[in-house]
Amino acid sequence: MLLLQVQDLAAPPRTSDVVKDCVKACIKSTYQFLFDNCYELYQRELLTDSEPRPCSDVFDEDQGPGSMSSLEYWHQLIALVASIIDEDQTSYTAVFNQLVASTFLSSFINAVNSMPISTFSSVAPLHVKS
C-alpha cells in the first residue's frame, strides 16, 4: 500500500531523506523520554542494590532528586545518556561497519562496471616468464 502511494507521488522522497528523518525522530523521542523520566529510569536501570536509595520515591517537581534544578538530576541524565550511547555502540557497530563496507564495495563495483572497455585496453598485459 505504501509503495503504491510513493509511486503515485510526482517527486517521491529520496531514501536517504526518509532514513535521516526517521533517525532524527528516533533520537528526539529517545532523549526526550530520558529527559522526562530521568529519575525513574536511573533508579530502575543504573542504581545498584548496594547504593542507598532515597527513603521515598515520591518527590516534589520543584525540589528533590527528580527536579531539573537539582544537580543530581543532571548527573543522572548524563549517566543515562552515556549508557545509551555505550549500548548503541555495542549493538550497532558491526551493522554500521558492514553497511559502510558493502556501500564502498558496491560503489567501487559500479564505478568499474561503468568504465568503458577502452580504459582497460591501455593497461599493459602482464607477461609471466616461465
Backbone as a chain_set.jsonl record, in Angstrom:
{"seq": "MLLLQVQDLAAPPRTSDVVKDCVKACIKSTYQFLFDNCYELYQRELLTDSEPRPCSDVFDEDQGPGSMSSLEYWHQLIALVASIIDEDQTSYTAVFNQLVASTFLSSFINAVNSMPISTFSSVAPLHVKS", "coords": {"N": [[0.827, -1.19, 0.0], [1.881, 1.279, 0.892], [4.007, 1.505, -0.897], [2.645, 1.837, -3.326], [1.486, 4.327, -2.856], [3.772, 5.92, -2.703], [4.758, 5.599, -5.27], [2.839, 6.976, -6.684], [3.43, 9.596, -6.185], [4.626, 12.689, -7.488], [7.254, 13.561, -7.144], [8.887, 11.486, -5.441], [10.167, 11.11, -2.073], [13.687, 10.996, -1.414], [15.462, 8.068, -0.483], [17.514, 8.399, 1.376], [16.744, 10.778, 2.611], [14.379, 10.018, 3.88], [15.34, 8.08, 5.667], [17.056, 9.7, 7.177], [15.178, 11.461, 8.366], [13.746, 9.606, 9.898], [15.739, 8.737, 11.684], [16.302, 11.14, 13.023], [13.811, 11.566, 14.297], [13.722, 9.327, 15.95], [15.954, 9.724, 17.617], [15.198, 12.135, 18.843], [12.821, 11.37, 20.209], [13.814, 9.364, 21.914], [15.73, 10.708, 23.562], [14.106, 12.698, 24.61], [12.373, 11.153, 26.115], [14.208, 10.136, 28.002], [14.899, 12.551, 29.25], [12.428, 13.362, 30.313], [11.835, 11.285, 32.071], [13.94, 10.833, 33.795], [14.704, 10.464, 36.573], [13.223, 8.172, 37.423], [14.061, 6.238, 35.528], [16.814, 6.159, 36.015], [16.836, 5.198, 38.651], [15.759, 2.656, 38.223], [17.363, 1.429, 36.192], [20.155, 1.985, 36.495], [20.924, 2.24, 39.154], [22.481, 0.406, 41.584], [21.984, -2.416, 43.806], [23.577, -2.116, 46.025], [23.897, 0.562, 46.384], [22.625, 3.314, 48.249], [19.14, 3.936, 48.373], [16.842, 6.645, 47.914], [14.713, 7.556, 50.664], [12.1, 7.884, 49.925], [10.234, 7.461, 46.979], [8.65, 9.363, 46.01], [8.548, 12.667, 44.932], [8.837, 16.212, 45.049], [8.086, 18.317, 42.309], [9.513, 20.693, 42.072], [11.602, 20.509, 43.796], [14.084, 18.302, 45.185], [15.435, 15.029, 44.196], [14.468, 14.427, 41.614], [14.07, 16.765, 40.322], [14.716, 19.227, 37.831], [16.206, 21.328, 38.656], [17.891, 20.295, 40.441], [21.203, 19.309, 41.048], [21.874, 16.657, 41.09], [20.019, 15.525, 39.357], [21.02, 16.21, 36.803], [23.455, 14.845, 36.789], [22.473, 12.244, 36.828], [21.048, 12.215, 34.396], [23.132, 12.554, 32.541], [24.545, 10.192, 33.038], [22.644, 8.306, 32.179], [22.414, 8.991, 29.435], [25.037, 8.465, 28.598], [25.093, 5.701, 29.052], [23.197, 4.827, 27.191], [24.419, 5.586, 24.785], [26.709, 3.965, 24.913], [25.513, 1.433, 24.872], [24.228, 1.53, 22.36], [26.474, 1.783, 20.719], [27.74, -0.673, 21.172], [25.757, -2.377, 20.178], [25.289, -1.59, 17.489], [27.682, -1.184, 16.053], [28.885, -3.263, 14.517], [26.931, -3.592, 12.543], [26.904, -1.067, 11.273], [29.552, -0.975, 10.345], [29.508, -3.081, 8.52], [27.617, -2.067, 6.753], [28.934, 0.227, 5.757], [31.14, -0.995, 4.542], [29.882, -2.605, 2.583], [28.601, -0.628, 1.099], [30.796, 0.837, 0.144], [32.044, -1.162, -1.371], [30.029, -1.793, -3.247], [29.778, 0.682, -4.565], [32.321, 0.882, -5.639], [32.337, -1.343, -7.376], [30.256, -0.59, -9.105], [31.422, 1.702, -10.205], [33.607, 0.603, -11.576], [32.254, -1.069, -13.367], [30.953, 0.83, -14.898], [32.946, 1.995, -16.36], [34.377, 2.573, -19.554], [35.393, 0.027, -21.894], [37.713, 0.68, -23.197], [39.275, 1.929, -21.314], [40.549, -0.075, -19.933], [42.066, -1.212, -21.907], [44.367, 0.234, -22.238], [46.092, -0.568, -20.326], [49.02, -2.28, -19.796], [49.557, -5.657, -20.685], [50.267, -8.372, -18.471], [53.245, -10.155, -18.475], [54.32, -13.302, -17.973], [57.196, -14.929, -17.124], [58.428, -18.134, -17.799]], "CA": [[0.0, 0.0, 0.0], [2.76, 2.442, 0.968], [4.757, 1.561, -2.143], [1.758, 2.414, -4.342], [1.351, 5.744, -2.552], [5.035, 6.566, -3.058], [4.859, 5.599, -6.726], [1.912, 7.976, -7.197], [3.975, 10.937, -5.962], [5.363, 13.256, -8.623], [8.672, 13.546, -6.763], [8.974, 10.766, -4.169], [11.345, 11.48, -1.282], [14.856, 10.126, -1.53], [15.594, 7.124, 0.622], [18.388, 8.975, 2.402], [15.966, 11.775, 3.357], [13.445, 9.286, 4.74], [16.138, 7.49, 6.748], [17.512, 10.809, 8.023], [14.041, 11.906, 9.165], [13.454, 8.556, 10.889], [16.787, 8.775, 12.704], [16.074, 12.34, 13.833], [12.637, 11.335, 15.145], [14.1, 8.328, 16.955], [16.846, 10.38, 18.586], [14.418, 13.112, 19.608], [11.915, 10.692, 21.144], [14.606, 8.659, 22.923], [16.307, 11.624, 24.54], [13.007, 13.368, 25.301], [11.931, 10.189, 27.119], [15.212, 10.162, 29.083], [14.785, 13.833, 29.923], [11.175, 13.408, 31.071], [11.746, 10.19, 33.051], [15.315, 10.632, 34.241], [14.813, 9.948, 37.939], [12.705, 6.807, 37.475], [14.937, 5.369, 34.736], [18.088, 6.0, 36.733], [16.577, 4.321, 39.796], [15.482, 1.301, 37.762], [18.366, 0.854, 35.299], [21.565, 2.188, 36.829], [21.198, 2.208, 40.586], [22.705, -0.974, 42.036], [21.399, -2.722, 45.115], [24.475, -1.701, 47.095], [23.791, 2.007, 46.578], [21.431, 3.664, 49.036], [18.018, 4.543, 47.657], [16.167, 7.655, 48.728], [13.699, 6.939, 51.508], [10.804, 7.971, 49.261], [10.295, 7.648, 45.53], [7.798, 10.499, 45.685], [9.315, 13.894, 45.088], [8.216, 17.442, 44.587], [8.607, 18.698, 40.999], [10.405, 21.844, 42.171], [12.715, 20.206, 44.681], [14.366, 16.881, 45.318], [16.33, 14.401, 43.234], [13.908, 14.364, 40.272], [13.877, 18.114, 39.813], [15.767, 19.692, 36.924], [17.05, 22.294, 39.358], [18.808, 19.524, 41.276], [22.438, 18.901, 40.39], [21.816, 15.193, 40.979], [19.251, 15.221, 38.136], [21.895, 16.329, 35.632], [24.388, 13.715, 36.867], [21.723, 11.057, 36.433], [20.748, 12.321, 32.966], [24.385, 12.301, 31.819], [24.827, 8.753, 33.173], [21.703, 7.604, 31.3], [22.804, 9.25, 28.044], [26.275, 7.71, 28.353], [24.777, 4.273, 28.972], [22.507, 4.617, 25.913], [25.437, 5.672, 23.729], [27.524, 2.761, 25.01], [24.689, 0.307, 24.426], [24.067, 1.662, 20.907], [27.76, 1.494, 20.095], [27.926, -2.12, 21.241], [24.756, -3.05, 19.356], [25.227, -1.208, 16.078], [28.977, -1.016, 15.398], [29.062, -4.288, 13.477], [25.98, -3.31, 11.461], [27.377, 0.096, 10.524], [30.777, -1.348, 9.637], [29.106, -3.891, 7.372], [26.945, -1.167, 5.816], [29.963, 1.047, 5.112], [31.924, -1.865, 3.668], [29.085, -3.005, 1.421], [28.371, 0.579, 0.298], [32.043, 1.109, -0.558], [32.256, -2.21, -2.357], [29.062, -1.656, -4.34], [30.106, 1.878, -5.351], [33.523, 0.552, -6.389], [31.926, -2.231, -8.467], [29.5, 0.224, -10.065], [32.365, 2.576, -10.915], [34.364, -0.227, -12.511], [31.335, -1.52, -14.413], [30.566, 1.933, -15.773], [34.098, 2.43, -17.161], [34.411, 1.987, -20.898], [36.391, -1.027, -22.093], [38.966, 1.304, -23.644], [40.058, 2.272, -20.134], [41.363, -1.224, -19.572], [42.956, -1.615, -23.002], [45.627, 0.97, -22.148], [46.92, -1.227, -19.318], [49.904, -3.277, -20.44], [49.312, -7.007, -20.158], [51.349, -8.968, -17.679], [53.942, -11.275, -19.123], [54.918, -14.173, -16.962], [58.286, -15.735, -17.654], [58.428, -19.462, -17.206]], "C": [[0.875, 1.259, 0.0], [3.543, 2.61, -0.325], [3.913, 2.182, -3.25], [1.578, 3.909, -4.123], [2.611, 6.511, -2.947], [5.164, 6.65, -4.575], [3.939, 6.636, -7.346], [2.435, 9.403, -7.026], [4.751, 11.405, -7.187], [6.867, 13.227, -8.359], [8.792, 12.82, -5.426], [10.236, 11.154, -3.412], [12.475, 10.483, -1.493], [14.943, 9.246, -0.291], [16.435, 7.711, 1.739], [17.648, 10.023, 3.236], [14.991, 11.107, 4.323], [14.19, 8.693, 5.933], [16.597, 8.575, 7.712], [16.379, 11.305, 8.923], [13.668, 10.892, 10.241], [14.471, 8.575, 12.021], [16.598, 9.984, 13.612], [14.904, 12.147, 14.79], [12.95, 10.357, 16.265], [14.972, 8.951, 18.037], [16.06, 11.34, 19.466], [13.521, 12.418, 20.626], [12.682, 9.975, 22.253], [15.107, 9.618, 23.988], [15.243, 12.453, 25.248], [12.464, 12.456, 26.409], [12.902, 10.156, 28.294], [15.066, 11.428, 29.919], [13.552, 13.862, 30.832], [11.125, 12.386, 32.213], [13.09, 9.868, 33.682], [15.389, 9.947, 35.601], [14.386, 8.483, 38.012], [13.607, 5.838, 36.715], [16.26, 5.124, 35.439], [17.917, 5.04, 37.905], [16.436, 2.868, 39.342], [16.66, 0.66, 37.032], [19.801, 0.922, 35.821], [21.898, 2.102, 38.306], [21.328, 0.754, 41.028], [22.089, -1.172, 43.411], [22.278, -2.255, 46.267], [24.418, -0.197, 47.354], [22.533, 2.326, 47.37], [20.373, 4.323, 48.154], [17.429, 5.638, 48.537], [15.025, 6.995, 49.513], [12.313, 6.986, 50.861], [11.007, 8.165, 47.771], [9.41, 8.798, 45.075], [8.607, 11.764, 45.913], [8.521, 15.07, 44.535], [8.862, 17.836, 43.267], [9.657, 19.816, 41.094], [11.621, 21.583, 43.053], [12.969, 18.712, 44.67], [15.156, 16.322, 44.157], [15.791, 14.367, 41.809], [13.712, 15.72, 39.632], [15.027, 18.529, 38.908], [16.675, 20.721, 37.594], [18.044, 21.599, 40.278], [20.04, 19.136, 40.462], [22.474, 17.391, 40.176], [21.061, 14.767, 39.719], [20.166, 15.222, 36.918], [22.96, 15.242, 35.624], [23.704, 12.429, 36.395], [21.43, 11.065, 34.933], [21.997, 12.018, 32.132], [24.74, 10.807, 31.886], [23.902, 7.939, 32.265], [22.08, 7.767, 29.834], [24.067, 8.459, 27.704], [25.991, 6.219, 28.233], [24.058, 3.938, 27.672], [23.517, 4.636, 24.767], [26.303, 4.415, 23.732], [26.765, 1.536, 24.501], [24.492, 0.344, 22.907], [25.365, 1.323, 20.177], [28.01, -0.007, 20.069], [26.99, -2.843, 20.265], [24.938, -2.807, 17.868], [26.559, -1.085, 15.362], [29.17, -2.018, 14.27], [28.153, -4.021, 12.279], [26.469, -2.141, 10.614], [28.651, -0.212, 9.754], [30.46, -2.172, 8.397], [28.443, -3.02, 6.318], [27.957, -0.322, 5.055], [30.769, 0.205, 4.133], [31.138, -2.248, 2.429], [28.796, -1.809, 0.522], [29.619, 0.912, -0.504], [32.252, 0.103, -1.675], [31.295, -2.067, -3.529], [29.35, -0.417, -5.185], [31.362, 1.637, -6.187], [33.164, -0.327, -7.595], [31.15, -1.46, -9.531], [30.417, 1.13, -10.869], [33.159, 1.786, -11.949], [33.474, -0.668, -13.664], [30.943, -0.403, -15.377], [31.723, 2.467, -16.611], [34.038, 1.797, -18.54], [35.555, 0.971, -21.008], [37.738, -0.433, -22.493], [39.861, 1.697, -22.473], [41.017, 1.15, -19.786], [42.331, -1.626, -20.674], [44.294, -0.891, -22.947], [46.575, 0.358, -21.116], [47.737, -2.309, -20.014], [49.637, -4.64, -19.849], [50.519, -7.509, -19.399], [51.945, -10.124, -18.45], [54.654, -12.058, -18.046], [55.992, -15.014, -17.641], [58.27, -17.11, -17.002], [59.821, -20.021, -17.101]], "O": [[0.65, 2.183, -0.781], [3.726, 3.731, -0.8], [4.426, 2.979, -4.036], [1.522, 4.677, -5.083], [2.527, 7.624, -3.466], [5.627, 7.66, -5.105], [4.227, 7.132, -8.435], [1.926, 10.324, -7.665], [5.443, 10.621, -7.838], [7.654, 12.906, -9.249], [8.799, 13.467, -4.378], [11.254, 11.486, -4.019], [12.25, 9.294, -1.718], [14.545, 9.644, 0.804], [16.114, 7.545, 2.916], [17.896, 10.144, 4.436], [14.802, 11.573, 5.446], [13.73, 8.79, 7.071], [16.534, 8.393, 8.928], [16.593, 11.544, 10.111], [13.316, 11.267, 11.36], [14.104, 8.443, 13.189], [16.72, 9.871, 14.832], [14.989, 12.52, 15.961], [12.498, 10.534, 17.396], [14.752, 8.73, 19.228], [16.231, 11.36, 20.685], [13.465, 12.833, 21.783], [12.25, 9.977, 23.405], [14.931, 9.372, 25.181], [15.457, 12.874, 26.384], [12.136, 12.922, 27.5], [12.479, 10.148, 29.45], [15.106, 11.378, 31.148], [13.62, 14.323, 31.971], [10.442, 12.609, 33.213], [13.335, 8.723, 34.062], [16.083, 8.941, 35.746], [15.09, 7.652, 38.587], [13.888, 4.741, 37.199], [16.765, 4.001, 35.451], [18.758, 4.169, 38.126], [16.936, 1.956, 40.001], [16.934, -0.525, 37.226], [20.578, -0.007, 35.6], [23.059, 1.906, 38.663], [20.398, -0.035, 40.865], [21.72, -0.213, 44.089], [21.781, -2.023, 47.369], [24.837, 0.269, 48.413], [21.497, 1.687, 47.186], [20.682, 5.157, 47.304], [17.509, 5.566, 49.764], [14.45, 5.999, 49.072], [11.441, 6.196, 51.224], [11.858, 8.949, 47.351], [9.415, 9.167, 43.901], [9.264, 11.922, 46.942], [7.657, 14.919, 43.672], [10.076, 17.701, 43.118], [10.581, 19.87, 40.283], [12.568, 22.369, 43.048], [12.138, 17.944, 44.186], [15.511, 17.053, 43.233], [16.581, 14.285, 40.868], [13.231, 15.806, 38.502], [16.185, 18.218, 39.189], [17.795, 20.952, 37.138], [18.937, 22.241, 40.831], [19.924, 18.689, 39.321], [23.04, 16.909, 39.195], [21.414, 13.772, 39.086], [20.086, 14.317, 36.087], [23.334, 14.761, 34.554], [24.289, 11.634, 35.659], [21.55, 10.033, 34.273], [21.919, 11.305, 31.132], [25.187, 10.231, 30.894], [24.348, 6.973, 31.645], [22.067, 6.798, 29.075], [24.15, 7.851, 26.637], [26.591, 5.543, 27.397], [24.285, 2.869, 27.105], [23.465, 3.785, 23.878], [26.597, 3.861, 22.673], [27.323, 0.705, 23.784], [24.579, -0.69, 22.244], [25.35, 0.657, 19.143], [28.444, -0.548, 19.053], [27.39, -3.804, 19.608], [24.761, -3.723, 17.065], [26.567, -0.895, 14.146], [29.582, -1.639, 13.173], [28.561, -4.206, 11.133], [26.453, -2.209, 9.385], [28.812, 0.245, 8.622], [31.073, -1.983, 7.346], [28.675, -3.204, 5.124], [27.849, -0.172, 3.838], [31.05, 0.645, 3.018], [31.681, -2.218, 1.325], [28.749, -1.959, -0.699], [29.53, 1.232, -1.689], [32.599, 0.475, -2.797], [31.702, -2.206, -4.683], [29.184, -0.458, -6.404], [31.463, 2.127, -7.312], [33.636, -0.08, -8.705], [31.369, -1.659, -10.726], [30.222, 1.311, -12.071], [33.359, 2.252, -13.071], [33.9, -0.643, -14.819], [30.636, -0.664, -16.54], [31.51, 3.306, -17.486], [33.689, 0.624, -18.678], [36.554, 1.063, -20.295], [38.786, -0.986, -22.161], [41.079, 1.788, -22.629], [42.157, 1.393, -19.391], [43.317, -2.312, -20.406], [45.265, -1.353, -23.547], [47.743, 0.739, -21.05], [47.194, -3.148, -20.732], [49.503, -4.771, -18.632], [51.652, -7.11, -19.665], [51.232, -10.961, -19.004], [55.483, -11.527, -17.307], [55.722, -15.72, -18.612], [58.116, -17.225, -15.786], [60.002, -21.14, -16.62]]}, "num_chains": 1, "name": "protein.A"}
